[in-house]
Amino acid sequence: MSKIAYLSDEFFAQVEERGRELPHRGQPTLTAQYVVNQLPEGREEVHYFLEFDEGQIKRARRGDAEDAAFVITISYANSVKLQTGKLSPPVAFTTGKMRAKGNMGKLMGMIPLVQSKEYQALFAEMREITEF
């Protein structure tokens, strides 16, 4: 399989397809909005959202969600570091490399999910098929 471009429609289709196979965890059920800025070659920032239902990713799409619980903003370079495991979310937040606004309680409720072995495995699979 040839590699897919990071943040492309095909990338999000793969996240969605694989995310639907995550186990039900009872929570969270929410929509998370992401803004990736400072892209290379002067490209426009990328907006995308992940819609979670009891811990599974039901939708992963480019664009803006109407009902996002919170918005996370990060530079392209730091987003790549997160995706490739070279930067952890706690370090990104505490060093200001990733910012959030909105419902911080719901954001904190995401921690058990993103630290789960299944979620980590999903993004390890994505690293293998993605061109950054």
N, C-alpha and C positions, 0 to 999 in steps of 0.2 A: 504494500500500500504506500503510495506517495504521501508525503507529509502535507498537512493542511496549514494554511496561514493563520497565525494567531490573530484573534479578534475578527475573523472572517465569519460570514454566515454559516459556512461549513463547520467552522470551529464550534459555534454555538449549537448547531444541529447535533454534533457529536456529544457535547456536554449534556444536552437535553436527552438524547437517546440513552446514554450511559447513566445519567442521573435518575432516570425513571426506574432503574434497577437497584438503587440504594434501598436498604431495608426501611420499613416504616419504623419511626422512632417515637411516635406520639406527638412530637413537636420538632422543629418549629413549623408553623404554617404562616407564611408571610411572603412578601415580595421585597427583594433587596435590589436597589438601584446602584449602578456603578458608573463612574465617569473616569475615563482614562485620558489624561491630557499630556501635553508635551511629546506628541508622537514624532518619530523621525521624519525628515524630509518635509517638514511643515504641514503634514497632513492634519486634517481636522480631528478634534477630540472624538473619542468613541463613547457613546452612551449605550449601556446594555443593562438588562435586568435578569435576575434569576427568581423564579416563582417556586417557592417551596411548599409542599403539602405533606405534613407529618414527616419531615426530614428528606423526602424525595424531591428531586428537581423535576417539576412538572413542565416548566417552560424556561428556556434560555434563549433570549432574543436581543438583537440590537434594537436600540430605541429607548424611549422613556416610558416607564410604567406610571399609570395614573394613581396607584394606591401604594406606593413604596413605603415601607415602615421606616426606612432610613436610606441615606445616600452616602456612598463611600467614594471619595475622590483620591486618585493616585496617579502619579506620572507613569508614562509608558515604561520607562526603564525600571522603576520599582515594581510595576505590575509583572514584568517579565521575571524579575528576581523572585517575587512571590510564587509565580507559577512554576518556576524551576527549582524551588526549594532553597534558594540562596538568601531568602529573607523570610522571617516568620511574621505572621500578623501582629502578635504582641509587640515585637520590636518595631515594626513599621508604624504602629500607632504611637508608641511611647517616644519615638524619635521624630514624629511629625511627617514621616514619609507617606503616611496614609491618614486621611482625615475623614471624619464621619459627622453627619448631622441627622437629626430626626430622633426616633425612639431608641435611646441608648439601652433601655431594658431589653428590648427585642434583639438588639445587636449582641448584647452580652449573652442572651439565650441561644445564640448561634454557636457559641464556643464549643459545647460538647459535640455538636454535629461536625464542625470543620476539623476537630481534633480526632474524630472517630477513624478507625482503621479503614472502614469502607470508603469514606469520603477521601481520605488520603490516597487510597488505592485508585479511586476514580481519576484523581488529578495526576497520579503517577502514569496511568495509562494515557492521559491526554498529553503529557510531556513527550511520550514516545512517538506520537503521531503528529506533533505540532512543530512547525517551523517558526522559530521566534526571530 
